[in-house]
């Protein structure tokens, strides 16, 4: 499991850990020229960079965040603690630094080592390599919604505005307003998802389209309501936070998928001597948490290049989001996708309903953001180290073990030998068509059902069944939504007949929320962004379990609805999960793992 858009929090945290694509990473990149990206000639000169140099940089990128201290760097990437989201980040960094596209699916093959990858990049990074890209700023005709978008559209029966991703960042003093507006125009022109509109049609499925944006003339006129500048230079330091906080709260109600725009940039100009602020709000239908790193990297590079006089700079997006939606819908009717139908049909048969403490006429209607509450569990630091060691020994992801412990608790609670949990995945699966998504913004986060088999056996045997099931998920899980929404009627009906699980799980890990902050936007601002969801927003699951390992400490958040469950029930579940995970690590820790098999 990897990153998804956390539904109830506002601001990702910054990390300066070695290997993060933070401020120092700007040296790897430059402005993207027409027809390609930075680094087309390669740092090694006209003949391209040397494989040894590329390998050293790869090791630097991965060290300290995903590599175990004792890792054998000659081993395949998939054996070095690298998950699918790490591969996406690596693909993006390779593209930024060398102008070379290596799809994450190539990185994930069992035989891909750092030496082999370095040689591959060196081979492809010949002189003046260019990357194909669509015309920036172009519109796109109506296409289907992605499965995640369509499901959310159906869930939200009220007003569909005020459901956002949002960040408030500091801006460096003395920012040039005109250059910044031009940088935002090119950013919005380069990312189709920032210009989405949803078209509703009576008695027919909604569709999405992309509005065009002019690349000439004044940038403010082209952007319209997408960009606003607020002069706060006359407000005293003591009054500035409250003024910014108030405006941020108001702005959360502005993005709208039908009325537009879905994206708002609000720059607070505090004068030449004080850091300003930049609020970025994007409607959830157009954006997910993984998209932040792409957006912030591009904005930093665009402004820096324009400031240096490089007028030909532009973004180099991969497959635009509406083209991904088309590719996913087409994928649902392929033989490869339809071959997954039996797998998913078996998964959705597993029990997934949990008891409620409060009888309500319509649990979905009662399960709103207004009634949301949370319980927090924090584990000892030494447990996180043991969790990571056990995951490596069992060739699993740490989140697999946390999820398995949750399954143990649910099986005992429900009296079942197998249970179904909805897990959140990043959804950027490039096995669908000829797509390249490492630099594409949009809402890719997808909900995937998994079946946890807790039939009798040793702790290691039960864990092995969970790890094996997760590793065998067809195509990373995107086929489930595609088949249920765009598959042939018989297949779609069978998959959609089963209700979603009442429990969702998301393992966000240690660096999911890392932001590539630089000189333009150096820090996350201290002021709150405001409520990113309206009180009437429908929560997709009665209980949502979100695990993180920030600061090398495992924390588990239990989100629930007070209209459906009592605090005591959730506390008891959390305590049982804590005991189950601790017992699992005692019984199936690194010393109990059997011989590795491919």
C-alpha positions as CSV (number, residue, x, y, z in Angstrom):
1,X,0.0,0.0,0.0
2,X,1.2,3.5,-0.7
3,X,0.1,7.0,-0.6
4,X,-3.4,8.2,-1.0
5,X,-5.2,11.5,-0.3
6,X,-5.7,11.6,3.4
7,X,-9.4,12.6,3.7
8,X,-9.4,14.6,6.9
9,X,-6.1,16.4,7.2
10,X,-4.8,19.4,5.4
11,X,-1.0,19.8,5.2
12,X,1.6,17.3,4.2
13,X,4.8,17.6,6.2
14,X,8.3,18.5,4.9
15,X,11.1,16.1,5.2
16,X,14.8,16.9,4.8
17,X,16.0,13.3,4.9
18,X,18.8,12.3,2.6
19,X,17.4,11.1,-0.7
20,X,14.3,13.3,-0.6
21,X,13.8,15.5,-3.6
22,X,14.0,18.6,-1.5
23,X,15.7,22.0,-2.1
24,X,19.1,20.6,-3.1
25,X,17.5,18.6,-5.8
26,X,17.0,21.7,-8.0
27,X,20.6,21.3,-9.1
28,X,19.6,18.2,-11.0
29,X,17.1,20.0,-13.1
30,X,16.5,23.0,-15.2
31,X,13.8,24.6,-17.3
32,X,12.0,22.4,-19.8
33,X,12.5,23.6,-23.3
34,X,9.9,23.1,-26.1
35,X,9.8,19.4,-27.0
36,X,11.7,18.1,-24.0
37,X,12.7,18.5,-20.4
38,X,15.8,19.7,-18.6
39,X,19.0,17.9,-18.9
40,X,18.6,16.8,-22.5
41,X,22.3,16.9,-23.2
42,X,22.9,15.1,-19.8
43,X,25.3,16.4,-17.1
44,X,28.1,14.3,-18.7
45,X,28.2,16.4,-21.9
46,X,27.1,16.0,-25.5
47,X,27.6,12.2,-25.4
48,X,25.4,11.8,-22.3
49,X,26.2,11.0,-18.6
50,X,28.3,8.0,-17.6
51,X,26.6,5.0,-16.1
52,X,28.9,5.2,-13.0
53,X,27.7,8.8,-12.4
54,X,24.1,7.7,-12.8
55,X,24.5,4.8,-10.4
56,X,26.0,7.1,-7.8
57,X,23.1,9.4,-8.0
58,X,20.6,6.6,-7.9
59,X,22.2,5.4,-4.6
60,X,22.1,8.9,-3.2
61,X,18.4,9.2,-4.1
62,X,17.5,5.9,-2.4
63,X,19.8,5.9,0.5
64,X,18.4,6.8,3.9
65,X,14.8,6.5,3.0
66,X,14.1,3.1,1.3
67,X,17.4,1.1,1.6
68,X,18.1,-1.0,4.7
69,X,21.5,-0.2,6.2
70,X,22.7,-3.7,5.4
71,X,21.2,-3.8,1.9
72,X,23.2,-5.5,-0.9
73,X,23.2,-2.7,-3.5
74,X,23.8,-5.2,-6.2
75,X,20.4,-6.8,-5.5
76,X,17.3,-6.1,-7.6
77,X,15.5,-2.9,-6.7
78,X,12.4,-4.8,-5.6
79,X,14.5,-6.5,-2.9
80,X,15.9,-3.3,-1.5
81,X,12.8,-2.1,0.3
82,X,11.6,-0.1,-2.7
83,X,7.8,0.0,-3.2
84,X,5.8,1.1,-6.2
85,X,5.6,4.7,-5.1
86,X,9.4,4.9,-4.6
87,X,9.7,3.6,-8.2
88,X,7.4,6.4,-9.4
89,X,9.6,9.0,-7.6
90,X,12.7,7.4,-9.1
91,X,11.3,7.5,-12.6
92,X,10.4,11.2,-12.1
93,X,13.9,12.0,-10.9
94,X,15.5,10.2,-13.8
95,X,13.3,12.1,-16.2
96,X,14.1,15.4,-14.5
97,X,17.8,14.9,-14.3
98,X,18.5,13.2,-17.7
99,X,15.5,13.7,-19.9
100,X,14.9,10.0,-20.0
101,X,11.6,8.2,-19.4
102,X,11.9,4.8,-17.7
103,X,8.4,3.6,-16.9
104,X,8.0,2.3,-13.3
105,X,6.9,-1.0,-14.8
106,X,10.4,-1.4,-16.2
107,X,11.9,-0.6,-12.8
108,X,9.8,-3.2,-11.1
109,X,11.0,-6.2,-13.2
110,X,12.7,-8.8,-10.9
111,X,16.1,-8.4,-12.7
112,X,16.3,-4.6,-12.5
113,X,19.4,-3.7,-10.4
114,X,20.9,-0.2,-9.9
115,X,23.8,-1.1,-12.2
116,X,21.4,-2.3,-14.9
117,X,19.2,0.8,-14.5
118,X,22.2,3.1,-14.7
119,X,23.3,1.5,-17.9
120,X,19.8,1.8,-19.3
121,X,19.6,5.5,-18.5
122,X,23.0,6.1,-19.9
123,X,22.0,4.4,-23.1
124,X,18.8,6.4,-23.5
125,X,20.4,9.7,-22.4
126,X,22.1,10.3,-25.7
127,X,22.7,13.8,-27.2
128,X,19.6,16.0,-27.4
129,X,17.2,13.4,-26.3
130,X,13.7,14.9,-26.3
131,X,10.4,13.8,-24.8
132,X,7.2,13.9,-26.7
133,X,4.5,16.1,-25.1
134,X,1.1,17.4,-26.0
135,X,0.5,21.0,-26.8
136,X,0.3,22.8,-23.4
137,X,-2.9,24.7,-22.7
138,X,-5.0,22.7,-25.1
139,X,-8.5,21.7,-24.3
140,X,-9.9,18.2,-24.3
141,X,-13.3,17.0,-25.3
142,X,-15.6,15.2,-22.8
143,X,-14.4,11.8,-21.7
144,X,-15.6,9.4,-19.0
145,X,-14.8,9.9,-15.3
146,X,-12.3,7.6,-13.9
147,X,-13.7,4.9,-11.6
148,X,-12.6,6.7,-8.4
149,X,-14.1,10.0,-9.7
150,X,-17.4,8.4,-10.6
151,X,-17.7,6.5,-7.3
152,X,-17.1,9.7,-5.4
153,X,-19.6,11.6,-7.5
154,X,-22.3,9.1,-6.7
155,X,-21.4,9.1,-3.0
156,X,-21.7,12.9,-2.6
157,X,-25.4,13.6,-3.1
158,X,-25.3,17.2,-1.9
159,X,-23.3,20.1,-3.2
160,X,-20.0,18.7,-4.6
161,X,-17.9,21.8,-3.9
162,X,-15.8,22.2,-0.8
163,X,-13.9,18.9,-1.0
164,X,-10.3,19.7,-1.5
165,X,-6.6,19.2,-1.3
166,X,-4.9,22.3,0.1
167,X,-1.5,23.7,1.0
168,X,-0.4,27.0,2.5
169,X,3.3,27.8,1.9
170,X,5.5,30.7,2.6
171,X,6.9,32.6,-0.4
172,X,10.3,34.2,-0.4
173,X,10.4,38.0,0.1
174,X,10.5,40.2,-3.0
175,X,8.6,37.8,-5.3
176,X,8.0,39.3,-8.7
177,X,4.2,39.2,-9.1
178,X,4.2,39.3,-12.9
179,X,6.8,36.5,-13.3
180,X,4.9,34.4,-10.7
181,X,1.6,34.9,-12.6
182,X,3.3,33.7,-15.8
183,X,4.8,30.7,-14.0
184,X,1.3,29.8,-12.7
185,X,-0.2,30.2,-16.2
186,X,2.4,27.7,-17.7
187,X,1.9,25.4,-14.8
188,X,-1.9,25.3,-15.3
189,X,-1.3,25.0,-19.1
190,X,1.0,22.0,-18.6
191,X,-1.3,20.0,-16.3
192,X,-4.7,19.1,-17.7
193,X,-6.2,18.1,-14.3
194,X,-5.9,21.6,-13.1
195,X,-8.4,22.7,-15.8
196,X,-11.0,20.0,-15.3
197,X,-14.7,20.5,-15.4
198,X,-17.4,17.9,-14.8
199,X,-20.3,17.9,-17.2
200,X,-23.6,16.6,-15.7
201,X,-26.3,15.2,-18.0
202,X,-29.8,14.2,-16.9
203,X,-30.2,10.4,-16.6
204,X,-26.7,9.9,-18.1
205,X,-23.3,9.4,-16.7
206,X,-21.3,12.6,-16.0
207,X,-18.2,13.3,-18.1
208,X,-15.1,15.4,-17.6
209,X,-13.5,17.9,-20.0
210,X,-10.5,20.2,-20.0
211,X,-10.8,23.9,-20.8
212,X,-8.2,25.5,-22.9
213,X,-6.0,28.3,-21.6
214,X,-4.3,31.1,-23.7
215,X,-0.6,31.1,-23.7
216,X,-0.2,34.7,-24.9
217,X,-1.4,38.0,-23.6
218,X,-1.5,39.0,-19.9
219,X,-1.3,36.0,-17.7
220,X,-3.9,37.3,-15.3
221,X,-6.5,37.6,-18.1
222,X,-5.7,34.0,-19.2
223,X,-6.0,32.6,-15.7
224,X,-9.1,34.5,-14.6
225,X,-10.4,33.2,-11.3
226,X,-7.6,30.6,-11.0
227,X,-5.1,33.2,-9.6
228,X,-5.7,36.0,-7.1
229,X,-3.2,38.3,-5.3
230,X,-4.1,39.7,-1.9
231,X,-2.1,42.7,-0.8
232,X,-1.4,42.2,3.0
233,X,1.7,44.5,3.0
234,X,0.0,47.0,5.2
235,X,-1.1,44.5,7.9
236,X,1.1,44.3,11.0
237,X,2.9,41.1,11.8
238,X,0.7,40.5,14.8
239,X,-2.5,40.7,12.7
240,X,-1.2,38.9,9.6
241,X,-1.9,35.3,10.7
242,X,-5.6,36.0,11.5
243,X,-6.1,37.8,8.1
244,X,-4.5,34.9,6.2
245,X,-6.4,32.3,8.2
246,X,-9.7,34.0,7.5
247,X,-9.1,34.2,3.7
248,X,-7.9,30.6,3.6
249,X,-11.1,29.4,5.2
250,X,-13.2,31.3,2.7
251,X,-11.2,30.0,-0.2
252,X,-12.0,26.4,0.6
253,X,-15.5,27.0,-0.7
254,X,-14.3,28.3,-4.1
255,X,-13.2,25.3,-6.2
256,X,-16.1,23.5,-7.8
257,X,-16.0,20.7,-10.4
258,X,-19.1,21.9,-12.2
259,X,-19.0,25.7,-11.9
260,X,-15.2,26.0,-11.9
261,X,-12.5,26.5,-11.4
262,X,-11.2,23.4,-9.7
263,X,-7.9,25.1,-8.9
264,X,-7.2,28.3,-6.9
265,X,-3.8,30.0,-6.3
266,X,-4.0,32.8,-3.8
267,X,-0.8,34.8,-3.3
268,X,-0.6,36.9,-0.2
269,X,1.8,39.8,-1.0
270,X,3.4,40.9,2.3
271,X,5.8,43.4,0.8
272,X,9.4,43.3,-0.3
273,X,10.9,42.5,3.1
274,X,8.6,39.9,4.6
275,X,7.8,36.3,3.4
276,X,4.4,36.1,1.8
277,X,2.1,33.2,1.5
278,X,0.7,31.0,-1.3
279,X,-2.5,29.1,-0.8
280,X,-3.1,26.3,-3.4
281,X,-6.5,24.7,-3.3
282,X,-7.5,22.0,-5.7
283,X,-10.8,20.1,-5.7
284,X,-10.4,16.4,-4.9
285,X,-11.9,15.3,-8.2
286,X,-8.8,16.8,-9.9
287,X,-5.9,16.0,-7.5
288,X,-4.4,13.6,-5.0
289,X,-1.6,13.8,-2.5
290,X,1.1,12.3,-4.8
291,X,0.4,15.1,-7.3
292,X,1.8,17.7,-4.9
293,X,5.4,16.8,-5.5
294,X,4.9,17.2,-9.3
295,X,3.1,20.5,-9.0
296,X,5.6,22.1,-6.6
297,X,8.6,20.9,-8.5
298,X,7.2,22.4,-11.7
299,X,6.2,25.7,-10.2
300,X,9.7,26.1,-8.6
301,X,11.4,25.4,-11.9
302,X,9.1,27.5,-14.0
303,X,9.5,30.6,-11.8
304,X,13.3,30.1,-11.5
305,X,13.8,29.7,-15.2
306,X,11.6,32.7,-16.1
307,X,13.5,34.8,-13.5
308,X,16.8,33.7,-15.2
309,X,15.4,34.9,-18.6
310,X,14.5,31.5,-20.1
311,X,11.3,32.4,-21.8
312,X,10.9,29.0,-23.5
313,X,10.3,27.1,-20.3
314,X,7.3,24.9,-19.9
315,X,6.1,21.8,-18.1
316,X,6.6,18.4,-19.6
317,X,3.6,16.4,-18.4
318,X,3.3,12.7,-19.1
319,X,0.0,11.2,-20.2
320,X,-2.7,13.9,-19.5
321,X,-5.3,12.9,-17.0
322,X,-8.3,12.7,-19.4
323,X,-6.2,10.5,-21.7
324,X,-5.6,8.2,-18.7
325,X,-9.4,8.1,-18.1
326,X,-9.9,7.0,-21.7
327,X,-7.1,4.4,-21.5
328,X,-8.6,3.0,-18.3
329,X,-12.1,2.7,-19.8
330,X,-10.6,1.0,-22.9
331,X,-8.6,-1.3,-20.7
332,X,-11.7,-2.7,-19.0
333,X,-12.8,-4.3,-22.3
334,X,-9.5,-6.0,-22.9
335,X,-8.8,-9.7,-22.5
336,X,-6.1,-9.0,-19.9
337,X,-8.6,-7.0,-17.7
338,X,-11.4,-9.5,-18.1
339,X,-9.1,-12.3,-17.0
340,X,-9.1,-10.6,-13.6
341,X,-12.8,-10.9,-13.2
342,X,-12.8,-14.2,-11.3
343,X,-10.1,-12.9,-8.9
344,X,-12.2,-9.8,-8.0
345,X,-15.5,-11.8,-7.8
346,X,-13.9,-14.1,-5.3
347,X,-12.5,-11.2,-3.2
348,X,-15.9,-9.3,-3.0
349,X,-17.6,-12.5,-1.6
350,X,-15.6,-12.1,1.7
351,X,-17.6,-10.6,4.6
352,X,-17.1,-6.8,5.0
353,X,-19.9,-5.5,7.2
354,X,-19.2,-4.5,10.8
355,X,-21.7,-4.1,13.6
356,X,-23.0,-0.6,14.4
357,X,-23.5,0.8,17.9
358,X,-26.3,3.0,16.7
359,X,-29.2,2.0,14.6
360,X,-29.8,4.6,11.9
361,X,-32.2,4.6,9.0
362,X,-29.4,5.2,6.5
363,X,-25.8,4.7,7.7
364,X,-24.3,6.3,4.6
365,X,-26.4,9.4,5.1
366,X,-25.4,9.6,8.7
367,X,-21.7,9.1,8.0
368,X,-20.6,12.6,7.3
369,X,-17.6,14.8,8.0
370,X,-19.7,16.6,10.6
371,X,-19.9,13.4,12.7
372,X,-16.2,12.4,12.2
373,X,-14.0,11.7,15.1
374,X,-10.6,10.1,15.5
375,X,-8.6,8.0,18.0
376,X,-4.8,8.0,17.9
377,X,-2.4,5.1,18.7
378,X,1.4,5.6,19.0
379,X,3.7,2.6,19.2
380,X,7.1,2.5,20.8
381,X,10.0,3.5,18.5
382,X,11.6,0.1,18.8
383,X,8.5,-1.5,17.4
384,X,8.9,0.4,14.1
385,X,12.4,-1.0,13.7
386,X,11.1,-4.5,14.4
387,X,8.3,-3.9,11.9
388,X,10.7,-2.9,9.2
389,X,13.0,-5.8,9.9
390,X,10.1,-8.3,9.9
391,X,8.8,-6.9,6.6
392,X,12.2,-7.3,4.9
393,X,12.5,-10.8,6.2
394,X,9.1,-11.8,4.9
395,X,9.6,-10.0,1.6
396,X,6.7,-7.7,2.5
397,X,5.9,-4.1,2.9
398,X,5.6,-2.8,6.5
399,X,2.1,-1.8,5.7
400,X,1.3,-5.4,4.9
401,X,2.0,-6.5,8.4
402,X,-0.1,-3.6,9.9
403,X,-2.9,-4.6,7.6
404,X,-2.6,-8.2,8.5
405,X,-2.9,-7.4,12.2
406,X,-6.1,-5.4,11.4
407,X,-7.4,-8.5,9.6
408,X,-6.8,-10.6,12.7
409,X,-8.8,-8.2,14.8
410,X,-11.7,-8.0,12.3
411,X,-11.8,-11.8,11.9
412,X,-12.1,-12.2,15.6
413,X,-14.7,-9.5,15.9
414,X,-16.9,-10.8,13.2
415,X,-16.3,-14.5,13.9
416,X,-15.1,-15.1,10.3
417,X,-12.1,-17.0,8.8
418,X,-11.8,-14.4,6.0
419,X,-12.6,-10.7,5.9
420,X,-12.6,-8.0,3.2
421,X,-10.9,-4.6,3.7
422,X,-10.7,-1.8,1.2
423,X,-7.1,-0.6,0.9
424,X,-6.0,2.7,-0.7
425,X,-3.4,2.6,-3.4
426,X,-1.7,5.3,-5.5
427,X,-3.3,4.1,-8.7
428,X,-0.6,5.2,-11.1
429,X,-0.3,1.8,-12.7
430,X,1.4,2.0,-16.1
431,X,0.4,-1.4,-17.2
432,X,-2.6,0.2,-18.8
433,X,-2.0,1.1,-22.4
434,X,0.9,3.2,-23.4
435,X,0.7,5.6,-20.4
436,X,3.4,7.5,-18.6
437,X,2.2,8.9,-15.3
438,X,5.2,9.8,-13.2
439,X,4.7,13.5,-14.0
440,X,1.0,13.6,-14.4
441,X,-1.3,15.3,-11.8
442,X,-4.8,14.1,-11.1
443,X,-6.8,11.9,-8.8
444,X,-5.3,8.5,-9.3
445,X,-5.8,7.2,-5.7
446,X,-7.9,4.1,-6.0
447,X,-9.8,1.9,-3.5
448,X,-9.1,-1.8,-3.9
449,X,-10.7,-4.6,-2.0
450,X,-8.5,-7.3,-0.5
451,X,-9.4,-10.6,1.0
452,X,-7.5,-11.5,4.2
453,X,-7.5,-15.2,4.9
454,X,-7.2,-15.8,8.6
455,X,-8.0,-19.6,8.6
456,X,-6.1,-21.6,11.3
457,X,-2.4,-21.9,11.0
458,X,0.7,-20.5,12.6
459,X,1.2,-16.7,12.7
460,X,3.8,-17.0,10.0
461,X,1.5,-19.1,7.8
462,X,-1.4,-16.6,8.1
463,X,0.9,-13.7,7.4
464,X,2.3,-15.5,4.3
465,X,-1.3,-15.8,3.0
466,X,-1.8,-12.1,3.4
467,X,1.5,-11.1,1.9
468,X,1.0,-13.5,-1.0
469,X,-2.5,-12.1,-1.7
470,X,-1.3,-8.5,-1.8
471,X,1.7,-9.3,-4.0
472,X,-0.6,-11.1,-6.5
473,X,-3.1,-8.2,-6.9
474,X,-3.7,-8.1,-10.6
475,X,-2.2,-4.9,-12.2
476,X,-1.8,-3.2,-8.9
477,X,-5.6,-3.2,-8.4
478,X,-6.7,-0.6,-11.0
479,X,-8.6,-3.3,-12.9
480,X,-11.2,-3.7,-10.1
481,X,-12.6,-0.2,-10.6
482,X,-12.2,-0.3,-14.4
483,X,-14.2,-3.6,-14.7
484,X,-16.8,-2.4,-12.2
485,X,-17.4,0.9,-14.0
486,X,-16.5,0.3,-17.6
487,X,-16.4,-3.5,-18.0
488,X,-19.0,-5.6,-19.9
489,X,-22.4,-5.5,-18.2
490,X,-22.2,-9.0,-16.7
491,X,-18.8,-8.5,-15.1
492,X,-19.6,-4.9,-14.0
493,X,-22.9,-6.0,-12.4
494,X,-21.2,-8.8,-10.5
495,X,-18.5,-6.6,-9.0
496,X,-20.8,-3.7,-8.1
497,X,-23.4,-5.9,-6.5
498,X,-21.2,-6.2,-3.4
499,X,-21.2,-3.2,-1.2
500,X,-17.8,-1.6,-0.2
501,X,-16.2,-2.8,2.9
502,X,-17.0,-0.9,6.1
503,X,-13.3,-0.7,6.9
504,X,-10.6,1.0,4.8
505,X,-6.9,0.9,5.4
506,X,-4.1,3.2,4.2
507,X,-0.4,2.9,5.0
508,X,1.2,6.3,4.3
509,X,4.6,5.3,5.6
510,X,7.4,7.7,6.5
511,X,7.8,9.9,3.4
512,X,4.5,9.9,1.7
513,X,3.9,13.5,2.6
514,X,7.4,14.8,1.6
515,X,7.3,18.1,-0.3
516,X,10.0,19.2,-2.7
517,X,10.3,22.7,-1.2
518,X,12.9,25.1,-2.6
519,X,13.8,28.7,-2.7
520,X,10.5,30.0,-4.1
521,X,8.3,28.2,-1.5
522,X,10.7,27.4,1.3
523,X,8.4,26.3,4.1
524,X,4.9,25.1,5.0
525,X,3.2,28.2,6.5
526,X,2.2,28.1,10.1
527,X,-1.4,29.3,9.5
528,X,-4.2,26.7,9.1
529,X,-5.7,26.1,5.6
530,X,-9.2,25.8,7.0
531,X,-11.6,22.9,6.7
532,X,-10.9,21.1,3.4
533,X,-14.3,19.3,3.5
534,X,-17.8,20.6,4.0
535,X,-19.7,19.2,7.0
536,X,-22.2,17.5,4.8
537,X,-19.4,15.6,2.9
538,X,-20.1,11.8,2.9
539,X,-17.3,9.7,4.3
540,X,-16.7,6.6,2.1
541,X,-16.2,4.1,5.0
542,X,-17.6,4.0,8.6
543,X,-14.1,3.2,9.9
544,X,-10.9,4.4,8.2
545,X,-7.5,3.2,9.5
546,X,-4.5,5.3,8.5
547,X,-1.0,4.3,9.5
548,X,2.2,6.4,9.3
549,X,5.8,6.0,10.4
550,X,6.9,9.6,10.6
551,X,10.0,10.1,12.8
552,X,10.4,6.3,12.8
553,X,7.4,6.0,15.1
554,X,4.4,4.0,14.0
555,X,1.2,5.9,14.5
556,X,-2.3,4.6,13.6
557,X,-5.3,6.9,13.3
558,X,-8.8,5.5,13.6
559,X,-11.4,7.7,11.9
560,X,-15.0,6.9,12.7
561,X,-18.5,8.5,12.8
562,X,-20.0,9.3,16.2
563,X,-23.4,8.7,14.5
564,X,-22.5,5.0,14.0
565,X,-19.9,4.0,16.6
566,X,-19.1,4.9,20.2
567,X,-15.7,6.0,21.2
568,X,-15.3,3.0,23.5
569,X,-15.8,0.6,20.6
570,X,-13.1,2.2,18.5
571,X,-10.7,2.4,21.5
572,X,-11.3,-1.3,22.0
573,X,-10.6,-2.1,18.3
574,X,-7.4,0.0,18.4
575,X,-6.2,-1.7,21.6
576,X,-6.9,-5.2,20.0
577,X,-5.0,-4.1,16.9
578,X,-2.1,-2.9,19.0
579,X,-2.0,-6.3,20.8
580,X,-2.3,-8.2,17.5
581,X,0.5,-6.4,15.8
582,X,2.8,-6.8,18.8
583,X,2.0,-10.5,19.0
584,X,2.6,-10.8,15.2
585,X,6.0,-9.3,15.5
586,X,6.9,-11.6,18.4
587,X,5.6,-14.7,16.6
588,X,6.5,-13.9,13.0
589,X,9.5,-11.6,13.3
590,X,12.6,-11.6,11.2
591,X,14.0,-14.6,12.9
592,X,11.0,-16.8,12.0
593,X,11.0,-16.1,8.3
594,X,11.6,-19.1,6.1
595,X,13.8,-19.3,3.0
596,X,13.0,-16.7,0.4
597,X,11.3,-17.8,-2.7
598,X,10.6,-15.7,-5.8
